[in-house]
Amino acid sequence: MCTHQPACPTADSPGRDAAHAIAHKFEQGWVLLCNGVLFFADTGELLPNGQVIAPRRTSWAGAPV
């Protein structure tokens, strides 16, 4: 999916949440990354293959408090 140079991390790589954001709804608490990962404000993730990654911390820098 990513056309950036250098390419963003793939959805199955450990650094997947470092990919570029291509869509977001901060008021709903999610960001779609160019590698197809849906990243949530609680740091949980939904991978393109449907795998759920549990949250790792309680909030992100851009989330409202």
C-alpha positions, -999 to 999 in steps of 0.1 A, spaced: 0 0 0 28 25 9 43 45 -19 66 66 4 104 65 -1 118 50 19 88 27 23 70 26 56 71 -5 78 48 -32 67 17 -42 88 35 -73 101 67 -56 111 74 -45 148 75 -8 138 42 -9 119 28 21 138 55 44 125 39 44 90 24 76 76 -12 85 85 -35 86 55 -68 92 73 -79 100 109 -109 108 131 -93 120 163 -127 126 178 -135 89 173 -100 79 184 -84 62 153 -58 67 126 -55 47 94 -19 42 84 -6 37 49 3 1 56 -34 -7 63 -31 -7 101 -60 9 120 -43 25 151 -66 35 180 -61 62 207 -57 36 234 -27 22 213 -46 -9 203 -43 -19 166 -64 -37 140 -42 -52 113 -53 -56 77 -56 -94 82 -81 -89 110 -56 -96 138 -62 -75 169 -32 -61 188 -40 -52 225 -33 -17 238 2 -11 251 -3 22 270 -32 42 283 -31 71 258 -12 86 228 3 121 224 -25 134 202 -55 120 221 -77 144 241 -74 141 278 
